[in-house]
């Protein structure tokens, strides 16, 4: 059983907990892991599917949480890419910095913003975009919209990849099919990795011919 270390209350994410689980410090809600637990393993599986990750120069992360995917990128894959992380919840940024020391993984830019708003104004192209946007177990509806997905697709370099994380119990198959079709309709090659850690489905979408760096 996790050992509770500290509680925080977020206006966006509700009660969040710092726990020690199997000797590891984790960030959790009452119903799911946010960082440094099963989620970290799930996103690592997605990263393992990226070819030539050593050549990735610019990474965008939508949904920082506690920042465990950044730790994975730096410590497991030894990537020196510049990482831009966008997080709507100021408390999550504070937790990532103060509880998990995320700032040590430079070059790193953390932006306090809504992912929807950020993508509406972003002009940068990225080699890798990780979408891990949840409130508790649910992806906000706006982050499943065709317009949002189109903007993400248009922000990829040639050869760039999107990793879009979903939870199997909180997303309808029809919504998953819609995500797949929308990325395909925007010129991306798409595949599904199902039952990651038995709980999640990852959508991997790659751009072969839309933009140049």
N, CA, C and O of each residue as an XYZ file, in Angstrom:
852
protein
N       0.839     -1.193      0.000
C       0.000      0.000      0.000
C       0.877      1.247      0.000
O       1.918      1.271      0.656
N       0.458      2.300     -0.743
C       1.222      3.552     -0.719
C       1.243      4.166      0.678
O       0.282      4.049      1.438
N       2.345      4.813      0.995
C       2.444      5.549      2.253
C       2.302      7.041      1.939
O       3.112      7.613      1.209
N       1.270      7.656      2.496
C       0.990      9.055      2.227
C       2.053      9.953      2.844
O       2.402      9.807      4.015
N       2.563     10.886      2.042
C       3.553     11.846      2.507
C       2.940     13.221      2.675
O       3.191     13.916      3.660
N       2.116     13.612      1.679
C       1.574     14.965      1.694
C       0.336     15.032      0.808
O       0.237     14.306     -0.181
N      -0.598     15.894      1.157
C      -1.769     16.164      0.331
C      -1.709     17.588     -0.212
O      -1.247     18.508      0.463
N      -2.184     17.750     -1.440
C      -2.388     19.073     -2.018
C      -3.819     19.131     -2.550
O      -4.391     18.108     -2.925
N      -4.384     20.324     -2.579
C      -5.699     20.467     -3.215
C      -5.594     21.417     -4.387
O      -5.206     22.576     -4.237
N      -5.943     20.909     -5.556
C      -5.892     21.684     -6.787
C      -7.300     22.083     -7.202
O      -8.226     21.274     -7.130
N      -7.461     23.323     -7.634
C      -8.759     23.787     -8.135
C      -9.146     23.058     -9.416
O     -10.327     22.973     -9.750
N      -8.154     22.533    -10.135
C      -8.422     21.839    -11.398
C      -8.475     20.333    -11.212
O      -9.386     19.677    -11.718
N      -7.514     19.781    -10.496
C      -7.380     18.326    -10.378
C      -7.901     17.744     -9.070
O      -7.841     16.531     -8.867
N      -8.409     18.591     -8.185
C      -8.923     18.088     -6.917
C      -7.795     17.687     -5.977
O      -6.708     18.262     -6.018
N      -8.059     16.700     -5.133
C      -7.070     16.232     -4.176
C      -5.987     15.441     -4.893
O      -6.275     14.471     -5.593
N      -4.740     15.862     -4.715
C      -3.602     15.109     -5.240
C      -2.687     14.763     -4.080
O      -2.601     15.493     -3.093
N      -2.003     13.631     -4.218
C      -1.244     13.075     -3.103
C       0.209     12.816     -3.512
O       0.485     12.378     -4.629
N       1.107     13.089     -2.607
C       2.486     12.627     -2.731
C       2.579     11.374     -1.874
O       2.345     11.417     -0.666
N       2.925     10.250     -2.511
C       3.006      8.969     -1.819
C       4.372      8.334     -2.027
O       5.102      8.681     -2.956
N       4.701      7.407     -1.153
C       5.830      6.511     -1.384
C       5.230      5.145     -1.715
O       4.567      4.528     -0.882
N       5.472      4.682     -2.947
C       4.916      3.421     -3.418
C       6.063      2.522     -3.861
O       6.792      2.856     -4.794
N       6.222      1.392     -3.201
C       7.334      0.470     -3.508
C       8.671      1.201     -3.514
O       9.530      0.951     -4.360
N       8.829      2.106     -2.558
C      10.080      2.824     -2.405
C      10.272      4.000     -3.343
O      11.323      4.641     -3.330
N       9.259      4.291     -4.163
C       9.350      5.380     -5.131
C       8.356      6.471     -4.782
O       7.206      6.193     -4.444
N       8.806      7.709     -4.867
C       7.933      8.853     -4.639
C       7.037      9.040     -5.857
O       7.529      9.142     -6.981
N       5.716      9.086     -5.639
C       4.769      9.177     -6.741
C       3.796     10.329     -6.520
O       3.605     10.808     -5.402
N       3.194     10.753     -7.616
C       2.123     11.752     -7.583
C       0.847     11.067     -8.027
O       0.779     10.525     -9.130
N      -0.173     11.090     -7.167
C      -1.392     10.331     -7.430
C      -2.632     11.163     -7.121
O      -2.569     12.160     -6.402
N      -3.766     10.728     -7.685
C      -5.075     11.168     -7.228
C      -5.709      9.987     -6.512
O      -5.076      8.943     -6.359
N      -6.942     10.140     -6.077
C      -7.609      9.030     -5.379
C      -7.869      7.861     -6.310
O      -8.088      6.740     -5.850
N      -7.847      8.110     -7.641
C      -8.241      7.061     -8.567
C      -7.157      6.641     -9.558
O      -7.301      5.613    -10.219
N      -6.085      7.407     -9.673
C      -5.081      7.050    -10.677
C      -3.734      7.682    -10.361
O      -3.627      8.614     -9.564
N      -2.711      7.140    -11.015
C      -1.358      7.681    -10.895
C      -1.172      8.813    -11.886
O      -1.542      8.684    -13.053
N      -0.598      9.931    -11.432
C      -0.313     11.066    -12.302
C       1.135     11.077    -12.779
O       1.409     11.490    -13.905
N       2.056     10.633    -11.947
C       3.468     10.669    -12.331
C       4.287      9.735    -11.453
O       3.958      9.507    -10.289
N       5.363      9.197    -12.028
C       6.376      8.399    -11.330
C       5.835      7.065    -10.827
O       6.293      6.545     -9.810
N       4.863      6.517    -11.541
C       4.342      5.197    -11.221
C       4.000      4.485    -12.517
O       4.826      4.414    -13.428
N       2.788      3.960    -12.605
C       2.381      3.239    -13.812
C       2.379      4.144    -15.037
O       2.701      3.698    -16.139
N       2.014      5.427    -14.851
C       2.003      6.343    -15.996
C       3.383      6.463    -16.626
O       3.510      6.510    -17.850
N       4.411      6.512    -15.793
C       5.771      6.636    -16.319
C       6.118      5.432    -17.184
O       6.743      5.579    -18.234
N       5.715      4.239    -16.748
C       5.984      3.024    -17.522
C       5.213      3.032    -18.841
O       5.720      2.581    -19.868
N       3.978      3.550    -18.803
C       3.142      3.585    -20.000
C       3.756      4.493    -21.059
O       3.864      4.104    -22.222
N       4.159      5.698    -20.667
C       4.742      6.619    -21.637
C       6.129      6.154    -22.093
O       6.537      6.439    -23.219
N       6.847      5.447    -21.232
C       8.130      4.882    -21.661
C       7.911      3.877    -22.789
O       8.708      3.805    -23.725
N       6.835      3.106    -22.700
C       6.528      2.161    -23.770
C       6.327      2.892    -25.090
O       6.786      2.434    -26.136
N       5.638      4.030    -25.039
C       5.460      4.819    -26.253
C       6.776      5.344    -26.782
O       7.016      5.323    -27.990
N       7.629      5.816    -25.889
C       8.928      6.357    -26.304
C       9.817      5.279    -26.913
O      10.627      5.568    -27.794
N       9.672      4.054    -26.456
C      10.461      2.957    -27.010
C      10.124      2.686    -28.475
O      10.901      2.063    -29.198
N       8.959      3.162    -28.898
C       8.541      2.960    -30.281
C       9.083      4.031    -31.225
O       8.907      3.926    -32.439
N       9.742      5.062    -30.684
C      10.262      6.147    -31.510
C      11.610      5.742    -32.106
O      12.547      5.415    -31.377
N      11.698      5.766    -33.427
C      12.957      5.461    -34.089
C      13.893      6.665    -33.992
O      13.456      7.811    -34.091
N      15.166      6.398    -33.801
C      16.202      7.440    -33.789
C      15.859      8.573    -32.819
O      15.930      9.749    -33.178
N      15.491      8.215    -31.601
C      15.156      9.243    -30.627
C      16.364     10.136    -30.332
O      16.201     11.265    -29.868
N      17.555      9.642    -30.594
C      18.766     10.443    -30.399
C      18.797     11.676    -31.295
O      19.445     12.670    -30.968
N      18.091     11.607    -32.433
C      18.100     12.720    -33.379
C      17.006     13.751    -33.091
O      16.934     14.784    -33.757
N      16.165     13.475    -32.113
C      15.085     14.406    -31.768
C      15.685     15.661    -31.132
O      16.481     15.579    -30.197
N      15.289     16.821    -31.654
C      15.841     18.086    -31.173
C      14.848     18.902    -30.349
O      15.238     19.618    -29.426
N      13.559     18.789    -30.687
C      12.538     19.604    -30.020
C      11.362     18.714    -29.630
O      10.765     18.045    -30.472
N      11.042     18.719    -28.335
C       9.955     17.900    -27.801
C       8.927     18.817    -27.142
O       9.281     19.726    -26.391
N       7.655     18.567    -27.431
C       6.558     19.274    -26.776
C       5.777     18.282    -25.934
O       5.387     17.220    -26.418
N       5.546     18.630    -24.661
C       4.735     17.806    -23.765
C       3.522     18.632    -23.351
O       3.662     19.692    -22.742
N       2.349     18.146    -23.682
C       1.104     18.789    -23.266
C       0.562     18.005    -22.086
O       0.092     16.878    -22.241
N       0.629     18.610    -20.894
C       0.255     17.935    -19.660
C       1.500     17.482    -18.915
O       1.999     16.378    -19.132
N       1.994     18.340    -18.039
C       3.253     18.055    -17.328
C       3.065     17.071    -16.182
O       3.882     16.168    -16.000
N       1.984     17.239    -15.397
C       1.864     16.456    -14.168
C       3.072     16.696    -13.286
O       3.486     17.841    -13.104
N       3.642     15.642    -12.737
C       4.848     15.763    -11.924
C       6.128     15.728    -12.726
O       7.216     15.904    -12.178
N       6.003     15.498    -14.049
C       7.163     15.548    -14.927
C       7.916     14.245    -15.106
O       9.077     14.267    -15.516
N       7.296     13.108    -14.814
C       8.042     11.851    -14.874
C       8.481     11.488    -16.291
O       9.517     10.847    -16.465
N       7.708     11.887    -17.310
C       8.119     11.571    -18.671
C       9.400     12.321    -19.033
O      10.190     11.846    -19.848
N       9.602     13.486    -18.431
C      10.845     14.233    -18.668
C      12.020     13.481    -18.058
O      13.083     13.382    -18.670
N      11.830     12.954    -16.862
C      12.873     12.127    -16.245
C      13.213     10.945    -17.148
O      14.387     10.625    -17.330
N      12.203     10.296    -17.714
C      12.429      9.153    -18.596
C      13.210      9.564    -19.836
O      14.154      8.880    -20.233
N      12.822     10.679    -20.450
C      13.498     11.155    -21.656
C      14.981     11.401    -21.385
O      15.834     11.065    -22.207
N      15.279     11.989    -20.231
C      16.668     12.327    -19.917
C      17.471     11.119    -19.406
O      18.594     10.884    -19.851
N      16.894     10.364    -18.477
C      17.677      9.342    -17.787
C      17.648      7.978    -18.466
O      18.612      7.218    -18.365
N      16.563      7.659    -19.151
C      16.476      6.355    -19.825
C      16.967      6.452    -21.265
O      17.729      5.603    -21.725
N      16.523      7.502    -21.982
C      16.866      7.628    -23.394
C      18.034      8.593    -23.637
O      18.529      8.710    -24.758
N      18.464      9.274    -22.583
C      19.637     10.163    -22.646
C      19.507     11.217    -23.748
O      20.494     11.613    -24.368
N      18.273     11.658    -23.977
C      18.031     12.684    -24.985
C      18.459     14.052    -24.462
O      18.222     14.395    -23.304
N      19.093     14.825    -25.341
C      19.492     16.191    -25.015
C      18.578     17.206    -25.698
O      18.903     18.391    -25.767
N      17.442     16.742    -26.199
C      16.505     17.623    -26.897
C      16.009     18.734    -25.982
O      15.947     18.568    -24.763
N      15.655     19.868    -26.581
C      14.988     20.904    -25.799
C      13.538     20.480    -25.582
O      12.837     20.131    -26.532
N      13.100     20.514    -24.341
C      11.745     20.108    -23.983
C      10.930     21.339    -23.598
O      11.350     22.146    -22.768
N       9.758     21.467    -24.217
C       8.778     22.472    -23.819
C       7.592     21.731    -23.208
O       6.992     20.878    -23.862
N       7.251     22.049    -21.963
C       6.143     21.395    -21.274
C       5.068     22.429    -20.958
O       5.357     23.485    -20.396
N       3.829     22.120    -21.323
C       2.702     23.030    -21.120
C       1.760     22.403    -20.094
O       1.338     21.256    -20.244
N       1.440     23.158    -19.064
C       0.595     22.660    -17.976
C      -0.383     23.754    -17.541
O       0.025     24.880    -17.257
N      -1.665     23.418    -17.491
C      -2.695     24.388    -17.133
C      -2.756     24.640    -15.632
O      -3.190     25.707    -15.197
N      -2.327     23.667    -14.842
C      -2.476     23.729    -13.387
C      -1.178     24.242    -12.750
O      -0.168     23.539    -12.731
N      -1.218     25.459    -12.237
C      -0.026     26.044    -11.617
C       0.493     25.171    -10.482
O       1.702     25.087    -10.267
N      -0.413     24.519     -9.754
C       0.010     23.663     -8.655
C       0.836     22.489     -9.157
O       1.808     22.099     -8.510
N       0.467     21.918    -10.303
C       1.247     20.809    -10.856
C       2.667     21.247    -11.170
O       3.618     20.502    -10.930
N       2.813     22.447    -11.702
C       4.155     22.964    -11.990
C       4.955     23.100    -10.702
O       6.121     22.710    -10.642
N       4.319     23.657     -9.667
C       5.005     23.813     -8.378
C       5.426     22.462     -7.810
O       6.531     22.318     -7.287
N       4.541     21.474     -7.916
C       4.853     20.133     -7.406
C       6.010     19.523     -8.199
O       6.934     18.952     -7.619
N       5.954     19.645     -9.515
C       7.025     19.095    -10.356
C       8.374     19.709    -10.000
O       9.397     19.024     -9.994
N       8.368     21.001     -9.704
C       9.620     21.689     -9.395
C      10.082     21.424     -7.967
O      11.253     21.128     -7.733
N       9.159     21.533     -7.017
C       9.544     21.483     -5.607
C       9.643     20.060     -5.065
O      10.536     19.761     -4.272
N       8.739     19.185     -5.482
C       8.728     17.817     -4.961
C       9.631     16.877     -5.776
O      10.193     15.924     -5.236
N       9.764     17.158     -7.085
C      10.462     16.213     -7.956
C      11.675     16.824     -8.664
O      12.331     16.149     -9.457
N      11.975     18.083     -8.386
C      13.192     18.694     -8.908
C      13.305     18.677    -10.413
O      14.388     18.441    -10.948
N      12.205     18.923    -11.108
C      12.177     18.770    -12.557
C      13.079     19.759    -13.277
O      13.502     19.503    -14.405
N      13.378     20.882    -12.642
C      14.192     21.909    -13.303
C      15.611     21.436    -13.597
O      16.313     22.064    -14.390
N      16.047     20.344    -12.976
C      17.411     19.861    -13.230
C      17.557     19.252    -14.619
O      18.673     18.968    -15.054
N      16.447     19.050    -15.319
C      16.505     18.396    -16.625
C      16.533     19.401    -17.770
O      15.811     19.240    -18.754
N      17.349     20.420    -17.650
C      17.517     21.400    -18.725
C      18.197     20.728    -19.936
O      18.908     19.736    -19.774
N      17.975     21.275    -21.159
C      17.181     22.461    -21.473
C      15.680     22.172    -21.425
O      15.179     21.282    -22.113
N      14.984     22.940    -20.602
C      13.565     22.721    -20.345
C      12.862     24.059    -20.164
O      13.303     24.912    -19.393
N      11.766     24.225    -20.887
C      10.910     25.397    -20.725
C       9.543     24.922    -20.266
O       8.903     24.123    -20.950
N       9.085     25.405    -19.114
C       7.767     25.058    -18.599
C       6.849     26.264    -18.773
O       7.172     27.367    -18.334
N       5.706     26.045    -19.416
C       4.768     27.122    -19.716
C       3.453     26.855    -19.005
O       2.848     25.794    -19.160
N       3.017     27.847    -18.213
C       1.729     27.746    -17.526
C       0.648     28.250    -18.481
O       0.459     29.455    -18.646
N      -0.056     27.306    -19.104
C      -1.065     27.681    -20.096
C      -1.976     26.496    -20.349
O      -1.641     25.352    -20.043
N      -3.127     26.792    -20.910
C      -4.052     25.773    -21.390
C      -3.490     25.216    -22.699
O      -3.108     25.985    -23.581
N      -3.435     23.906    -22.831
C      -2.898     23.295    -24.045
C      -3.662     23.756    -25.286
O      -3.069     23.929    -26.351
N      -4.974     23.955    -25.155
C      -5.789     24.419    -26.277
C      -5.313     25.789    -26.736
O      -5.081     26.011    -27.925
N      -5.170     26.703    -25.787
C      -4.749     28.072    -26.111
C      -3.328     28.073    -26.662
O      -3.026     28.773    -27.628
N      -2.460     27.281    -26.035
C      -1.070     27.219    -26.491
C      -0.992     26.791    -27.946
O      -0.269     27.399    -28.735
N      -1.733     25.749    -28.309
C      -1.668     25.244    -29.675
C      -2.280     26.216    -30.671
O      -1.905     26.203    -31.844
N      -3.197     27.045    -30.246
C      -3.792     28.037    -31.138
C      -2.770     29.080    -31.573
O      -2.907     29.677    -32.641
N      -1.744     29.303    -30.747
C      -0.775     30.351    -31.029
C       0.618     29.829    -31.364
O       1.488     30.607    -31.754
N       0.838     28.542    -31.220
C       2.176     27.989    -31.424
C       2.564     27.984    -32.897
O       1.782     27.580    -33.757
N       3.785     28.439    -33.175
C       4.338     28.421    -34.541
C       5.511     27.446    -34.669
O       5.984     27.185    -35.775
N       5.976     26.914    -33.546
C       7.137     26.016    -33.504
C       6.773     24.646    -34.078
O       5.648     24.175    -33.914
N       7.728     24.017    -34.748
C       7.578     22.632    -35.163
C       8.387     21.748    -34.222
O       9.458     22.137    -33.755
N       7.862     20.551    -33.949
C       8.470     19.637    -32.983
C       8.702     18.278    -33.628
O       7.936     17.840    -34.486
N       9.773     17.620    -33.196
C      10.038     16.254    -33.644
C       9.197     15.232    -32.897
O       8.930     14.145    -33.409
N       8.782     15.581    -31.689
C       7.996     14.673    -30.852
C       7.021     15.485    -30.016
O       7.406     16.441    -29.343
N       5.748     15.091    -30.066
C       4.719     15.733    -29.249
C       4.051     14.650    -28.410
O       3.523     13.675    -28.945
N       4.077     14.828    -27.096
C       3.451     13.891    -26.167
C       2.213     14.567    -25.584
O       2.309     15.613    -24.942
N       1.053     13.959    -25.813
C      -0.209     14.511    -25.304
C      -0.667     13.625    -24.159
O      -1.051     12.473    -24.359
N      -0.619     14.181    -22.958
C      -0.974     13.436    -21.742
C      -1.835     14.351    -20.873
O      -1.477     14.693    -19.746
N      -2.972     14.733    -21.432
C      -3.825     15.761    -20.830
C      -5.032     15.097    -20.174
O      -5.946     14.623    -20.848
N      -5.010     15.073    -18.846
C      -6.099     14.454    -18.087
C      -6.521     15.358    -16.940
O      -5.715     16.106    -16.386
N      -7.798     15.274    -16.597
C      -8.291     15.742    -15.308
C      -8.837     14.494    -14.624
O      -9.858     13.939    -15.028
N      -8.128     14.064    -13.572
C      -8.368     12.741    -13.001
C      -8.166     11.702    -14.103
O      -7.061     11.589    -14.634
N      -9.209     10.936    -14.464
C      -9.053      9.882    -15.475
C      -9.586     10.292    -16.844
O      -9.606      9.478    -17.767
N     -10.016     11.538    -16.984
C     -10.736     11.948    -18.187
C      -9.946     12.960    -19.001
O      -9.377     13.904    -18.454
N      -9.918     12.755    -20.311
C      -9.335     13.733    -21.221
C     -10.371     14.821    -21.476
O     -11.499     14.503    -21.854
N     -10.030     16.097    -21.281
C     -11.002     17.168    -21.566
C     -11.508     17.076    -23.006
O     -10.750     16.769    -23.927
N     -12.790     17.344    -23.179
C     -13.418     17.180    -24.489
C     -12.739     18.023    -25.562
O     -12.613     17.594    -26.709
N     -12.303     19.220    -25.187
C     -11.664     20.113    -26.165
C     -10.383     19.506    -26.723
O      -9.986     19.804    -27.849
N      -9.739     18.653    -25.929
C      -8.489     18.020    -26.363
C      -8.725     16.810    -27.247
O      -7.777     16.149    -27.671
N      -9.990     16.520    -27.527
C     -10.339     15.450    -28.450
C     -10.947     16.012    -29.733
O     -11.352     15.259    -30.619
N     -11.009     17.339    -29.825
C     -11.662     17.983    -30.963
C     -10.793     17.889    -32.212
O      -9.568     17.793    -32.131
N     -11.449     17.918    -33.366
C     -10.737     17.843    -34.633
C      -9.789     19.029    -34.807
O      -8.703     18.872    -35.365
N     -10.183     20.207    -34.338
C      -9.349     21.389    -34.485
C      -8.058     21.251    -33.684
O      -6.981     21.576    -34.183
N      -8.159     20.772    -32.444
C      -6.977     20.586    -31.600
C      -6.038     19.546    -32.197
O      -4.824     19.747    -32.233
N      -6.599     18.441    -32.663
C      -5.777     17.385    -33.246
C      -5.101     17.861    -34.533
O      -3.956     17.504    -34.807
N      -5.814     18.664    -35.315
C      -5.235     19.209    -36.546
C      -4.038     20.104    -36.227
O      -3.007     20.032    -36.895
N      -4.179     20.944    -35.206
C      -3.080     21.847    -34.841
C      -1.852     21.061    -34.377
O      -0.717     21.435    -34.673
N      -2.091     19.984    -33.657
C      -0.963     19.139    -33.232
C      -0.285     18.514    -34.451
O       0.940     18.530    -34.566
N      -1.095     17.965    -35.357
C      -0.544     17.338    -36.558
C       0.281     18.330    -37.372
O       1.325     17.975    -37.919
N      -0.184     19.562    -37.449
C       0.516     20.581    -38.235
C       1.772     21.090    -37.534
O       2.552     21.833    -38.132
N       1.976     20.709    -36.296
C       3.149     21.153    -35.533
C       4.285     20.139    -35.558
O       5.278     20.305    -34.850
N       4.148     19.081    -36.374
C       5.189     18.063    -36.476
C       6.144     18.362    -37.621
O       5.730     18.822    -38.685
N       7.422     18.098    -37.395
C       8.398     18.084    -38.474
C       8.206     16.824    -39.312
O       7.491     15.906    -38.910
N       8.846     16.785    -40.476
C       8.903     15.542    -41.242
C       9.565     14.477    -40.368
O      10.627     14.713    -39.792
N       8.943     13.322    -40.274
C       9.452     12.248    -39.430
C       9.058     12.377    -37.980
O       9.376     11.505    -37.172
N       8.361     13.468    -37.630
C       7.950     13.679    -36.246
C       6.807     12.764    -35.837
O       6.047     12.275    -36.672
N       6.705     12.544    -34.525
C       5.725     11.587    -33.995
C       4.921     12.199    -32.860
O       5.448     12.948    -32.037
N       3.645     11.869    -32.833
C       2.765     12.196    -31.716
C       2.545     10.928    -30.894
O       2.261      9.866    -31.449
N       2.677     11.041    -29.573
C       2.233      9.983    -28.660
C       1.042     10.549    -27.899
O       1.192     11.485    -27.114
N      -0.132      9.987    -28.128
C      -1.362     10.471    -27.499
C      -1.835      9.400    -26.519
O      -2.201      8.294    -26.917
N      -1.824      9.746    -25.229
C      -2.160      8.781    -24.182
C      -3.646      8.820    -23.858
O      -4.222      9.895    -23.684
N      -4.266      7.650    -23.777
C      -5.665      7.540    -23.364
C      -5.802      6.415    -22.341
O      -4.968      5.512    -22.285
N      -6.854      6.477    -21.539
C      -7.151      5.413    -20.581
C      -8.341      4.603    -21.096
O      -9.391      5.158    -21.423
N      -8.164      3.315    -21.161
C      -9.157      2.446    -21.792
C     -10.521      2.524    -21.121
O     -11.547      2.418    -21.794
N     -10.548      2.707    -19.803
C     -11.820      2.710    -19.081
C     -12.561      4.039    -19.159
O     -13.727      4.121    -18.774
N     -11.895      5.078    -19.652
C     -12.533      6.392    -19.645
C     -12.707      6.987    -21.035
O     -13.046      8.163    -21.166
N     -12.476      6.183    -22.080
C     -12.658      6.680    -23.442
C     -13.462      5.656    -24.244
O     -13.173      4.459    -24.218
N     -14.460      6.144    -24.945
C     -15.294      5.268    -25.762
C     -14.528      4.824    -27.004
O     -13.667      5.544    -27.511
N     -14.853      3.636    -27.480
C     -14.204      3.141    -28.701
C     -14.465      4.076    -29.868
O     -13.595      4.273    -30.716
N     -15.659      4.652    -29.915
C     -15.979      5.569    -31.004
C     -15.081      6.807    -30.963
O     -14.702      7.338    -32.007
N     -14.745      7.263    -29.760
C     -13.845      8.411    -29.621
C     -12.439      8.038    -30.044
O     -11.753      8.817    -30.706
N     -12.010      6.842    -29.660
C     -10.685      6.351    -30.069
C     -10.611      6.237    -31.594
O      -9.612      6.613    -32.206
N     -11.671      5.720    -32.189
C     -11.723      5.610    -33.647
C     -11.672      6.987    -34.304
O     -11.045      7.164    -35.348
N     -12.336      7.959    -33.682
C     -12.343      9.321    -34.209
C     -10.947      9.940    -34.155
O     -10.528     10.620    -35.092
N     -10.220      9.701    -33.043
C      -8.841     10.179    -32.941
C      -7.990      9.583    -34.068
O      -7.243     10.292    -34.743
N      -8.117      8.300    -34.250
C      -7.366      7.602    -35.294
C      -7.666      8.216    -36.664
O      -6.750      8.543    -37.418
N      -8.953      8.370    -36.977
C      -9.357      8.877    -38.285
C      -8.909     10.322    -38.495
O      -8.488     10.691    -39.591
N      -9.001     11.136    -37.444
C      -8.629     12.545    -37.576
C      -7.146     12.687    -37.880
O      -6.770     13.476    -38.747
N      -6.300     11.942    -37.186
C      -4.877     11.984    -37.488
C      -4.599     11.484    -38.909
O      -3.773     12.061    -39.617
N      -5.287     10.411    -39.331
C      -5.121      9.897    -40.690
C      -5.523     10.943    -41.719
O      -4.848     11.126    -42.732
N      -6.626     11.624    -41.448
C      -7.123     12.638    -42.379
C      -6.200     13.853    -42.458
O      -6.285     14.641    -43.400
N      -5.320     14.001    -41.469
C      -4.345     15.084    -41.495
C      -2.987     14.622    -42.018
O      -1.966     15.274    -41.798
N      -2.996     13.493    -42.711
C      -1.803     13.056    -43.421
C      -0.807     12.263    -42.612
O       0.334     12.082    -43.037
N      -1.223     11.778    -41.431
C      -0.300     11.048    -40.574
C      -0.502      9.541    -40.707
O      -1.600      9.065    -40.994
N       0.582      8.809    -40.490
C       0.516      7.349    -40.405
C       0.245      6.995    -38.942
O       0.981      7.422    -38.053
N      -0.797      6.226    -38.696
C      -1.279      6.032    -37.325
C      -1.303      4.554    -36.963
O      -1.677      3.704    -37.771
N      -0.895      4.270    -35.735
C      -1.092      2.925    -35.196
C      -1.445      3.000    -33.714
O      -1.162      3.985    -33.032
N      -2.062      1.944    -33.250
C      -2.568      1.861    -31.881
C      -1.749      0.835    -31.099
O      -1.500     -0.269    -31.583
N      -1.336      1.205    -29.900
C      -0.743      0.239    -28.970
C      -1.747      0.070    -27.838
O      -1.915      0.967    -27.012
N      -2.402     -1.060    -27.802
C      -3.498     -1.285    -26.858
C      -3.007     -2.035    -25.618
O      -1.994     -2.733    -25.648
N      -3.756     -1.868    -24.536
C      -3.524     -2.576    -23.278
C      -2.110     -2.377    -22.743
O      -1.472     -3.326    -22.285
N      -1.629     -1.153    -22.802
C      -0.326     -0.845    -22.211
C      -0.490     -0.846    -20.702
O      -1.310     -0.101    -20.167
N       0.277     -1.668    -20.017
C       0.134     -1.882    -18.576
C      -1.300     -2.285    -18.209
O      -1.739     -2.088    -17.076
N      -2.020     -2.852    -19.182
C      -3.393     -3.362    -19.050
C      -4.443     -2.268    -18.892
O      -5.632     -2.575    -18.801
N      -4.034     -0.995    -18.856
C      -4.987      0.074    -18.544
C      -5.106      1.140    -19.622
O      -6.135      1.811    -19.707
N      -4.089      1.311    -20.438
C      -4.053      2.463    -21.339
C      -3.907      2.046    -22.804
O      -3.451      0.948    -23.121
N      -4.309      2.960    -23.677
C      -4.116      2.799    -25.105
C      -3.346      4.011    -25.607
O      -3.740      5.151    -25.364
N      -2.251      3.758    -26.307
C      -1.444      4.826    -26.884
C      -1.717      4.907    -28.381
O      -1.737      3.892    -29.078
N      -1.927      6.122    -28.861
C      -2.028      6.375    -30.292
C      -0.708      6.984    -30.745
O      -0.289      8.016    -30.220
N      -0.057      6.358    -31.708
C       1.178      6.876    -32.276
C       0.893      7.332    -33.698
O       0.450      6.549    -34.539
N       1.153      8.607    -33.956
C       0.894      9.172    -35.279
C       2.168      9.820    -35.791
O       2.760     10.656    -35.109
N       2.597      9.433    -37.005
C       3.868      9.916    -37.552
C       3.648     10.692    -38.840
O       2.820     10.328    -39.675
N       4.410     11.772    -38.981
C       4.313     12.638    -40.154
C       5.437     12.301    -41.121
O       6.614     12.456    -40.796
N       5.068     11.839    -42.310
C       6.084     11.502    -43.312
C       6.254     12.574    -44.368
O       7.279     12.613    -45.047
N       5.242     13.467    -44.523
C       5.336     14.326    -45.716
C       4.629     15.682    -45.589
O       4.364     16.321    -46.608
N       4.319     16.137    -44.378
C       3.508     17.357    -44.270
C       4.325     18.619    -44.169
O       4.011     19.614    -44.822
N       5.398     18.599    -43.338
C       6.152     19.822    -43.083
C       7.631     19.562    -43.225
O       8.075     18.414    -43.193
N       8.374     20.599    -43.379
C       9.829     20.521    -43.286
C      10.283     21.286    -42.069
O       9.580     22.185    -41.608
N      11.472     20.941    -41.524
C      12.003     21.614    -40.351
C      12.438     23.026    -40.719
O      12.918     23.768    -39.862
